């Protein structure tokens, strides 16, 4: 059976809205990634998606960067990746978010490295981004998709939380689990 793993964002948790929704609807595993830097988040995902897996990984915001980092290291473990407002370009906010840098030293520098990655061509990926997102610039997300030929971008009328796009997210993840195209 295909395992669904949800990687939450900076302000999220395993008990956040998207995590609970995907857990309730699809039995998603929702590990705690809270106080970790990006390399440690990838390590936590490695524990949830072991060798020989055929997983669908869903990453939201900073969790999207962790999912991307995991995918680059372990493309063979992923059937499909769904990135929700991935935090590419986050490093540009270091000067206006010193409290985040203080809480997680080096996070912005790591986010610069992870945000420059491309999605491995063997991983079908759906990226969903809100047109009203004021946290992550859509141009950074578009650039990620342009340098990643296996990615499809869905721009929606929503904000960074994508709370108005829950049904779309569920539909995309269900299709990824079943192997059906969008």
C-alpha positions as YAML, in Angstrom:
chain: A
units: angstrom
residues:
- id: 1
  name: UNK
  ca: [0.00, 0.00, 0.00]
- id: 2
  name: UNK
  ca: [1.19, 3.50, -0.81]
- id: 3
  name: UNK
  ca: [2.04, 5.53, 2.26]
- id: 4
  name: UNK
  ca: [1.08, 9.20, 2.41]
- id: 5
  name: UNK
  ca: [3.45, 11.35, 4.46]
- id: 6
  name: UNK
  ca: [2.69, 15.00, 5.27]
- id: 7
  name: UNK
  ca: [5.53, 17.41, 6.10]
- id: 8
  name: UNK
  ca: [4.15, 20.50, 7.87]
- id: 9
  name: UNK
  ca: [5.48, 24.04, 7.63]
- id: 10
  name: UNK
  ca: [7.26, 26.36, 10.04]
- id: 11
  name: UNK
  ca: [4.10, 27.33, 11.92]
- id: 12
  name: UNK
  ca: [2.40, 23.95, 11.42]
- id: 13
  name: UNK
  ca: [2.38, 20.72, 13.39]
- id: 14
  name: UNK
  ca: [1.12, 17.13, 13.14]
- id: 15
  name: UNK
  ca: [-2.10, 18.50, 14.63]
- id: 16
  name: UNK
  ca: [-2.46, 21.37, 12.15]
- id: 17
  name: UNK
  ca: [-5.43, 21.74, 9.82]
- id: 18
  name: UNK
  ca: [-3.88, 20.16, 6.70]
- id: 19
  name: UNK
  ca: [-2.15, 17.40, 8.70]
- id: 20
  name: UNK
  ca: [-5.34, 16.36, 10.48]
- id: 21
  name: UNK
  ca: [-7.37, 16.59, 7.27]
- id: 22
  name: UNK
  ca: [-4.98, 14.34, 5.33]
- id: 23
  name: UNK
  ca: [-4.64, 11.96, 8.29]
- id: 24
  name: UNK
  ca: [-8.43, 11.68, 8.68]
- id: 25
  name: UNK
  ca: [-9.15, 11.36, 4.95]
- id: 26
  name: UNK
  ca: [-6.20, 9.26, 3.78]
- id: 27
  name: UNK
  ca: [-4.43, 7.92, 6.86]
- id: 28
  name: UNK
  ca: [-1.44, 10.21, 6.26]
- id: 29
  name: UNK
  ca: [1.53, 9.93, 8.58]
- id: 30
  name: UNK
  ca: [2.31, 13.37, 10.00]
- id: 31
  name: UNK
  ca: [5.72, 13.49, 11.73]
- id: 32
  name: UNK
  ca: [6.80, 16.33, 14.02]
- id: 33
  name: UNK
  ca: [9.29, 18.57, 12.22]
- id: 34
  name: UNK
  ca: [8.95, 21.56, 14.53]
- id: 35
  name: UNK
  ca: [12.26, 22.50, 16.07]
- id: 36
  name: UNK
  ca: [14.46, 20.93, 13.41]
- id: 37
  name: UNK
  ca: [16.60, 22.55, 10.76]
- id: 38
  name: UNK
  ca: [16.05, 21.40, 7.17]
- id: 39
  name: UNK
  ca: [18.67, 18.63, 7.24]
- id: 40
  name: UNK
  ca: [17.11, 17.25, 10.43]
- id: 41
  name: UNK
  ca: [13.66, 17.47, 8.84]
- id: 42
  name: UNK
  ca: [14.93, 15.38, 5.92]
- id: 43
  name: UNK
  ca: [16.26, 12.92, 8.52]
- id: 44
  name: UNK
  ca: [12.82, 12.70, 10.14]
- id: 45
  name: UNK
  ca: [11.29, 12.03, 6.72]
- id: 46
  name: UNK
  ca: [13.90, 9.30, 6.13]
- id: 47
  name: UNK
  ca: [12.57, 7.54, 9.23]
- id: 48
  name: UNK
  ca: [8.99, 7.72, 7.93]
- id: 49
  name: UNK
  ca: [9.82, 6.74, 4.33]
- id: 50
  name: UNK
  ca: [12.33, 3.86, 4.53]
- id: 51
  name: UNK
  ca: [14.17, 2.17, 1.69]
- id: 52
  name: UNK
  ca: [11.78, 0.22, -0.54]
- id: 53
  name: UNK
  ca: [8.90, 2.65, 0.00]
- id: 54
  name: UNK
  ca: [6.48, 3.81, -2.66]
- id: 55
  name: UNK
  ca: [5.30, 6.96, -0.91]
- id: 56
  name: UNK
  ca: [3.32, 10.03, -1.76]
- id: 57
  name: UNK
  ca: [4.95, 12.89, 0.11]
- id: 58
  name: UNK
  ca: [3.04, 16.12, 0.69]
- id: 59
  name: UNK
  ca: [5.04, 19.11, 1.87]
- id: 60
  name: UNK
  ca: [3.57, 22.42, 2.97]
- id: 61
  name: UNK
  ca: [5.67, 25.62, 2.94]
- id: 62
  name: UNK
  ca: [8.89, 24.83, 4.85]
- id: 63
  name: UNK
  ca: [7.81, 21.18, 4.82]
- id: 64
  name: UNK
  ca: [7.79, 21.50, 1.04]
- id: 65
  name: UNK
  ca: [11.49, 22.39, 1.13]
- id: 66
  name: UNK
  ca: [12.14, 19.40, 3.41]
- id: 67
  name: UNK
  ca: [10.19, 17.17, 1.00]
- id: 68
  name: UNK
  ca: [12.24, 18.55, -1.91]
- id: 69
  name: UNK
  ca: [15.49, 17.85, -0.04]
- id: 70
  name: UNK
  ca: [14.29, 14.31, 0.72]
- id: 71
  name: UNK
  ca: [13.31, 13.76, -2.92]
- id: 72
  name: UNK
  ca: [16.74, 14.79, -4.17]
- id: 73
  name: UNK
  ca: [18.37, 12.26, -1.82]
- id: 74
  name: UNK
  ca: [15.81, 9.44, -2.16]
- id: 75
  name: UNK
  ca: [13.90, 9.74, -5.43]
- id: 76
  name: UNK
  ca: [13.51, 5.94, -5.53]
- id: 77
  name: UNK
  ca: [11.25, 6.04, -2.45]
- id: 78
  name: UNK
  ca: [8.67, 8.44, -3.88]
- id: 79
  name: UNK
  ca: [5.78, 7.71, -6.21]
- id: 80
  name: UNK
  ca: [4.53, 11.30, -6.34]
- id: 81
  name: UNK
  ca: [5.27, 14.55, -4.54]
- id: 82
  name: UNK
  ca: [2.74, 17.29, -3.79]
- id: 83
  name: UNK
  ca: [4.19, 20.65, -2.79]
- id: 84
  name: UNK
  ca: [1.86, 23.18, -1.18]
- id: 85
  name: UNK
  ca: [3.19, 26.75, -1.36]
- id: 86
  name: UNK
  ca: [6.78, 25.46, -1.04]
- id: 87
  name: UNK
  ca: [9.05, 27.91, 0.78]
- id: 88
  name: UNK
  ca: [11.43, 28.53, -2.11]
- id: 89
  name: UNK
  ca: [12.84, 32.05, -1.84]
- id: 90
  name: UNK
  ca: [12.39, 32.04, 1.94]
- id: 91
  name: UNK
  ca: [16.00, 33.10, 2.48]
- id: 92
  name: UNK
  ca: [15.11, 36.65, 1.36]
- id: 93
  name: UNK
  ca: [13.07, 37.11, 4.55]
- id: 94
  name: UNK
  ca: [16.02, 36.69, 6.94]
- id: 95
  name: UNK
  ca: [16.33, 40.43, 7.61]
- id: 96
  name: UNK
  ca: [12.64, 40.88, 8.41]
- id: 97
  name: UNK
  ca: [12.30, 37.69, 10.50]
- id: 98
  name: UNK
  ca: [15.21, 37.72, 12.97]
- id: 99
  name: UNK
  ca: [13.12, 35.82, 15.55]
- id: 100
  name: UNK
  ca: [12.95, 32.83, 13.19]
- id: 101
  name: UNK
  ca: [16.72, 32.89, 12.68]
- id: 102
  name: UNK
  ca: [17.22, 33.18, 16.44]
- id: 103
  name: UNK
  ca: [14.96, 30.17, 17.07]
- id: 104
  name: UNK
  ca: [16.52, 28.10, 14.27]
- id: 105
  name: UNK
  ca: [20.04, 29.34, 13.54]
- id: 106
  name: UNK
  ca: [21.09, 28.80, 9.94]
- id: 107
  name: UNK
  ca: [17.56, 28.10, 8.67]
- id: 108
  name: UNK
  ca: [17.58, 30.90, 6.11]
- id: 109
  name: UNK
  ca: [20.96, 29.89, 4.73]
- id: 110
  name: UNK
  ca: [19.76, 26.28, 4.48]
- id: 111
  name: UNK
  ca: [16.56, 27.41, 2.80]
- id: 112
  name: UNK
  ca: [18.64, 29.17, 0.14]
- id: 113
  name: UNK
  ca: [20.47, 25.91, -0.64]
- id: 114
  name: UNK
  ca: [17.28, 23.79, -0.61]
- id: 115
  name: UNK
  ca: [15.30, 26.38, -2.59]
- id: 116
  name: UNK
  ca: [17.82, 26.20, -5.44]
- id: 117
  name: UNK
  ca: [17.23, 22.45, -5.90]
- id: 118
  name: UNK
  ca: [15.29, 21.00, -8.80]
- id: 119
  name: UNK
  ca: [12.70, 18.25, -8.50]
- id: 120
  name: UNK
  ca: [14.20, 14.95, -9.68]
- id: 121
  name: UNK
  ca: [12.85, 14.13, -13.16]
- id: 122
  name: UNK
  ca: [11.72, 10.66, -12.07]
- id: 123
  name: UNK
  ca: [9.25, 12.08, -9.54]
- id: 124
  name: UNK
  ca: [5.90, 13.26, -10.80]
- id: 125
  name: UNK
  ca: [5.16, 16.36, -8.79]
- id: 126
  name: UNK
  ca: [2.17, 18.62, -8.39]
- id: 127
  name: UNK
  ca: [2.82, 22.08, -7.00]
- id: 128
  name: UNK
  ca: [-0.16, 24.05, -5.67]
- id: 129
  name: UNK
  ca: [0.33, 27.73, -4.94]
- id: 130
  name: UNK
  ca: [-2.10, 30.48, -3.97]
- id: 131
  name: UNK
  ca: [-2.28, 33.63, -6.07]
- id: 132
  name: UNK
  ca: [-2.95, 35.63, -2.90]
- id: 133
  name: UNK
  ca: [0.05, 34.14, -1.06]
- id: 134
  name: UNK
  ca: [1.96, 37.03, 0.55]
- id: 135
  name: UNK
  ca: [4.45, 34.74, 2.31]
- id: 136
  name: UNK
  ca: [6.07, 32.96, -0.65]
- id: 137
  name: UNK
  ca: [6.47, 34.80, -3.95]
- id: 138
  name: UNK
  ca: [4.76, 32.94, -6.79]
- id: 139
  name: UNK
  ca: [7.66, 33.83, -9.11]
- id: 140
  name: UNK
  ca: [9.99, 31.69, -6.98]
- id: 141
  name: UNK
  ca: [7.53, 28.79, -7.21]
- id: 142
  name: UNK
  ca: [7.18, 29.26, -10.97]
- id: 143
  name: UNK
  ca: [10.99, 29.19, -11.28]
- id: 144
  name: UNK
  ca: [11.09, 25.87, -9.37]
- id: 145
  name: UNK
  ca: [8.53, 24.37, -11.74]
- id: 146
  name: UNK
  ca: [10.32, 25.72, -14.84]
- id: 147
  name: UNK
  ca: [13.58, 24.02, -13.84]
- id: 148
  name: UNK
  ca: [11.75, 20.79, -12.96]
- id: 149
  name: UNK
  ca: [10.24, 19.13, -16.08]
- id: 150
  name: UNK
  ca: [8.34, 16.51, -14.06]
- id: 151
  name: UNK
  ca: [6.39, 19.19, -12.15]
- id: 152
  name: UNK
  ca: [2.93, 20.56, -12.85]
- id: 153
  name: UNK
  ca: [1.88, 23.90, -11.34]
- id: 154
  name: UNK
  ca: [-1.65, 24.64, -10.19]
- id: 155
  name: UNK
  ca: [-2.19, 28.31, -9.32]
- id: 156
  name: UNK
  ca: [-5.32, 28.77, -7.23]
- id: 157
  name: UNK
  ca: [-7.26, 31.71, -5.82]
- id: 158
  name: UNK
  ca: [-6.12, 31.22, -2.25]
- id: 159
  name: UNK
  ca: [-3.55, 32.46, 0.26]
- id: 160
  name: UNK
  ca: [-0.48, 30.78, 1.77]
- id: 161
  name: UNK
  ca: [-2.51, 28.47, 4.00]
- id: 162
  name: UNK
  ca: [-4.42, 27.07, 1.00]
- id: 163
  name: UNK
  ca: [-7.35, 26.59, 3.38]
- id: 164
  name: UNK
  ca: [-9.83, 27.23, 0.58]
- id: 165
  name: UNK
  ca: [-8.21, 24.52, -1.56]
- id: 166
  name: UNK
  ca: [-8.56, 21.51, 0.76]
- id: 167
  name: UNK
  ca: [-10.77, 19.56, -1.65]
- id: 168
  name: UNK
  ca: [-8.34, 20.16, -4.51]
- id: 169
  name: UNK
  ca: [-5.42, 19.04, -2.34]
- id: 170
  name: UNK
  ca: [-7.30, 15.89, -1.32]
- id: 171
  name: UNK
  ca: [-8.18, 15.15, -4.95]
- id: 172
  name: UNK
  ca: [-4.57, 15.58, -6.08]
- id: 173
  name: UNK
  ca: [-3.24, 13.34, -3.30]
- id: 174
  name: UNK
  ca: [-5.90, 10.68, -3.92]
- id: 175
  name: UNK
  ca: [-4.99, 10.63, -7.61]
- id: 176
  name: UNK
  ca: [-1.30, 10.38, -6.74]
- id: 177
  name: UNK
  ca: [-1.97, 7.41, -4.45]
- id: 178
  name: UNK
  ca: [-4.04, 5.65, -7.13]
- id: 179
  name: UNK
  ca: [-1.54, 6.48, -9.89]
- id: 180
  name: UNK
  ca: [-4.13, 8.37, -11.93]
- id: 181
  name: UNK
  ca: [-3.01, 11.47, -13.82]
- id: 182
  name: UNK
  ca: [-4.45, 14.86, -12.84]
...
